[in-house]
Amino acid sequence: MRAPDAWIVLLRVVVALWFLKAVSTKLTLIYDAAVPYPSVAPRFLGFQPRRVAEFAAGNPLGWYKDFLEGVVLPNASVFATLQAWGEIAVGLGLLLGVLTRAVALVGLFLTVNYGLATHWMSFGQQGFHLLLLTAMVSFLGAGAGRRWGFDAWLVGDAQRRWLRLLA
């Protein structure tokens, strides 16, 4: 196989685009003092608790069902906001290859939770989340941003040794 690291770049970019596409409907622009800034869309803040309740209703994992109903649902706006910003961080970090291991950890955390919430729904859900989980573990192990990403620049400079751990 020629240039195997280039193939992980392809996977990194495709997964990044998936995360960015997933978050695109969860954001809106707020115009305050003529400076627009992104915010979590009210539509998503209203939709997310209904979706979490659906995931909890049939979930056979009692401890995870209790977590969804007892922690996530009462704090739905906080979790919706964390989900949206987490997906942005993962999408942009993977796309640019910056702090790839750190954002892969965030992506792994999100993916595990998505998988636990939906594993009982269909075989397709199980397979998709297993592949996404495998990709995140691969990005962690390979330091996927070191090829065609900003992590190559961060790791290459001896004066930024503390950043090497994150990259």
C-alpha angles and dihedrals in degrees: 000000000000120000098352090183089062089059092055087052088056091051091045092053094045092050090046091053090049091054092047091048090049092053096043093088093045097064137069134180118249116202110212121162089349091297113111117213132177120256136171108274117248087227090062092044087057096042100046098067091052091050093047090050089053091050091049096045097070101022110128093199100094096196093050092044088053090050092051094046099037103037112015101042097049088049097036097140091052092049093044090053092047090048094051095046091043091054090049091051093049094045096048095038093052094041093052095034092234121147085347097172092051094049090044087058090052089047091049091052092049092046094050090052093046089049094048091048096050107024093106095052103074146334089250091059090051093049096045094050092044090055092046090049090050091051092052092050089049091051090050094050097042099042084231096197094065090086117060092347142095091259088074088061093045094050094043096062114079092202091066097057093140090061091056090076092057094042 
